[in-house]
Amino acid sequence: MQPVSSAPADRSYEFKAVGLLALGCGMVGLDRFVISPLFPVMAKDLGLTYSDLGLISGVLSLAWGVAASFGGGLADRLGNRRVIVPAMVLFSLLAGTTGFATGLISLLLVRAVMGLAEDTYMPAALSKAPCWPVIPLSTMRCARSSAGRCCRLPYAN
């Protein structure tokens, strides 16, 4: 974490940055929760069983756990921006690749690597929040939390 400077801050930059980070967190949240309602369709199209669908969720969760254990340290060593941008690009590419999966193995591989990208992004994105003196920390946390919920609204039953 970088120290808060006493120099005047650019409020428009800070609000744009918080908005983009919240959007990224929202998209990660959307991906985490949108796949479950798609399970019946995926099972039919790919010939998967409910055990296979559990494996798909499980491999993503395991990848989150692995990535969360090194994502914050990676951001501390390389800098948040050098972690956030590649992680979000990789996540976006893999989200699109999920639709091209032809079976269980390819889906497991894509979701595992996607989980690594998702939870490498999250610690770096959330660690940026205390660095901005102008926007209260509670506002940033609220923006991140709300973005995740709002991105899932269209998929609610």
Secondary structure, 3 states (H helix, E strand, C coil): CCCCCCCCCCHHHHHHHHHHHHHHHHHHHHHHHHHHHHHHHHHHHHCCCHHHHHHHHHHHHHHHHHHHHHHHHHHHHHCHHHHHHHHHHHHHHHHHHHCCCCCHHHHHHHHHHHHHHHHHHHHHHHHCHHHCCCCCHHHHHHHHHHHHHHHHHHHCC
